Amino acid sequence: MLIGVSWLRRSWERRPIAWDLGSLLAASVPVWWLLLRPGLLDTHDGLYHLFRLVELDGVFRQGELYPRLAPNLALGYDYPVFNYYSPLGVYLGELFRLLGFGYIDAMKACYVVGIVACGWTMWLFARDWLPREAALLSAVAYLYLPYLFVDVYFRGNLAEALALAWMPACLWSLGRLARRPSAGTVVASALCMAGLLLTHVVTTVLFAFVAIAWWPVAVWRATSPGPEGK
């Protein structure tokens, strides 16, 4: 019996990374399950994001890859929404449009991607600093963050929901930069921060204080003796 328990423990410790990612995917299902219901959710900002997707889709299919104006908004006088509102969320929606999704289903698919990505990016960040089981638990806790539910089901803020997935990715990239400075980790950090900025500006401004506070902690942990350090 002891041999069997020992074998199970070794198997658990050596489980492939895909097992953790698959477990988080399964854990995310209750979070996005309600999105499978037909129709658009009745939220504060959902229609605005849908209108932006409709506008982007129209001009994108006319060959304008990075539009500045939404021609049918503001009573048809053009509205420069893409000039000041981070567009990455609607571009993700446009990807689903090009794959054949309807407008509403494309929006819902974006939310599902954002929810799943929240779990995966938090796991990616946490596993660099915590035991593997603790990293998995941290990711599940982040998936069930009340504010994520508020963003998806009450506020209907697509950009902010997606930004919640970028924040752990940014912390992960900064941690990697502190532990192993290289051109690759610099580029990874730049891409993660750019992704956050192009997703939601306000979240980026607020998160900047977290990133600034995290950087010296990451450097200290990286240079300290022990399993977390170099």
N, C-alpha and C positions, 0 to 999 in steps of 0.2 A: 504493500500500500504506500509506504514511504517513497519507494521508487517511482510509483505512478504519480504521486504528488509532485515529486521533484521533476519528473518529465514534463508534467503540465506547466509547472512554473517556468522551466526553461523555454518551453514552446511559447508561452505567453510573452516572455521577455524578448524572444526572437521573432515575434510576429512581424509581418511585412508592414511597411508604411501604408500600403493600400488598405489594410485592415482598419487603421485609425481613420483614414479619410472616408472610407465606406461607412464606418460607425457614425461619424459626424454627419454624413449625408442622411443616414437613417434618422438620426436625432433631430435633424432639421425639418423633417416631414410635418410634424404637428405645428410648426411655426408657419409654414406656407400652405398648409392644407386648405384653408378657407379660400385661397386664391383660385382654387379649381371650380368654385361656384360660378355660374354664368353671369355675365354682365360686369359693369364697372363698380367697384366698391364706392360707397357713399362716404367720401372723405373731404377734408377741408380743401386740399390743393390738387386732388386727383385730376379734375377736369383740366386745370391749367397745364399740367404735364402732358396730358393727352393732346391738347391743342398744339403744344410745342412739337410733339412727335408728328402730328399731322402736317404741320407747316414744314418741318425739316424734311419729311418724306417727299413732299411736293417739290421743293426746290432741289433736293438731292437728286431726284430722278430726272430733273432738267439739266443736270450736269454741274450744279453749283455745290462743290464738295464741302466748303466751309462757309455757309451763308451768314450774313450779318443781320438781315431783315426777315421778319415773318410777314409776307405780303398780305395775308388775309386777316391779320389781327389789327386792332385799333380802327375798326370800321373800314378796313381795306386801305388805310393810309400807310401801311407798313409799320412794323413795331420792331425796334432794334433789340429784341430779347436775347438773341444769340451774341450780341455785342457785350453784354454785361452779365449774363447768367451762364454759369459753367455748363457746357454742352455735352459732356461725356455720357451722361445718363441717357439723353435722347439719342445719341449715336448708337448706344447699345440697343436701344429700342429699334433703331433703323436697321441694325443688323438682323434682328428677328423679322422685321418687315421684308427684307430682301430674301429671307428664308421662307417666306410665304405666310407668316402669321398675320392675323388681322391686327388693327390698331390696339384694341383692348387686350387681346391675348399677348401682343408684344410687350405691352406695359407690364402685364402680370409676370411674363417670363423674366423681365428685368428684375422684378422684386425677388423672384425665386433665386436668380443668380446672385443677387446681393445677399440674401439670407444665407445661402450655402457658403458663399465666400467669407462671410463673417466668421463662421465656424472654422473654416480652413486657415484663414490668415491668423486668427488668434492662436490656433494650434501651432502654426509655424513659428509665431513669436514666442509662445510659452515654452516650447520644447527646447529652445536654446538655453533656457535658464532654470527649468524645473524638471523633475523626473517625468518620464513619459506618461505615466498615469495621471499625474497632476496637470500636465499640459492638456491631456484629453478632457479632464474635468473642467479646466479653465475655458476651453473652447465651447463645451456644452453650456456652461454658465453664461458665456457671452451670447450664445445663440438665443437664450431665453431672457436676455436683457429687456426689461419692460419698455425702455425707450425705443427699441427696435420694433416692438409691437405697435407702439404709438405712431411711429413714423409710417409704418405700412398700413395699418388698419384705421387710424383716426386722422392723422395729418395728411396722409397720402403724399408724402414728400419723397419722391423717387430719388432725387439727387442726394438728400441727406441719408436715406437708407443705404445707398451705395457707398457713401462716404464712411459709414461705420465699418465697412469692410477694409477700407484703405488704411485706417488708423493703425491697426495691429501690424499691417504690412510695413508701414513706415517705421514703427518701433523695431520691428524685426531687422529691417535693412540698416538702421542706425546701429543696432547691436552688433550686426555682422561687420559693419565698418569699424566699430571700436575694437573688435576682437581680431579682425584680419584686414587691416587697411590695404586696399588694392584698387586698381582701376575698375575691376568688376563690382566691388562693393560700393564704390563711389557712384557708378552708373546705376546700380540697383536702388540706392538711396534717392538719387535724382529722379528716377522714373517713378518711384513710389510717391514722392512728394508732388511730382507733376501730375500724377494720376489723381491724387487727392484734390489738388488745386483745380484741375479741369472738371472735377465732379461737383464740388460744392465749396465756394469761396469762404463763406462764413465759418464752416467747420474747419477749414484750413487755418484761418486766423486764430480761432480758439485753440486748435490743436498745436499751433506753433509754441505756445507756452508749455504744453506737455512735452513736446519734443526737446525744447531747450532744457527743461528740468531733467529729462531722461538721459540726455547725452553725457553729462558728467557721471551719472550713476553707471551707465553702460561702460564708460572708460574705466571707472574704478573697479567694477566687477571683472572687466576683461584683463586688467593688469594685476589683480589680486591672485595670490596662490590658491590653488584649489581646482576642482573640476570645471568651474565656470570660467576660470581665467585661461590664459594662453598655456 
